[in-house]
């Protein structure tokens, strides 16, 4: 599954190429972070109002063809905010899109809100390349394999770094021998349910 940041020079061509190659496409939605890192165009911020937030999100979704779901790009701050996460999930429900919490913060409530809003959703299990050296990537990949074997499924997030791509080119062909298979992330999620708010 490919996660693509909106409004970048190659986002549309990458989404089309990925889709034509049989890959699932997600919007990699930029969100505010705790480290004050620069934000990409279309960033969702905790200080946006409801209508500005929803309109920005809609434009981001329209900017990427073939989108089936969303995950957060950065977002260590925003994913801790209840109201913006509720607004996010309401839009995803309206468009029947799934959500993957990248878990850029251990305090994220995004997955919790997604479940409350009946969004097909899951959390990231492992970051492959927080450290870009091959030894660290291999160690994280082993964690991924162990979780998949123990729990039946696991979700990894990695970046198109040369180190990551080189490692995966060597490692992925060996998965069949371990009886582990790569699948679109949506195949790990529960289907949409009727949206029912809790009422008193």
ABEGO torsion letter per residue (X at the ends): XBBBBBGBAAAAAAAAAAAAAGBBBBBBBBBBBAAGBBBBBGBBBAABBAAAAAAAAAAAAAABBGBABBBBBEGAAAAABAAAAAAAAAAAAAAGBBBBBAGABAABAAAAAAAAAGBBBBBBABBAAABABAAAAAAAAAAAAAAAAAAGBBBBBBBABAAAAAAAAAAAAAAAAAGBBBBBAAAABBBBBBBBBBBX
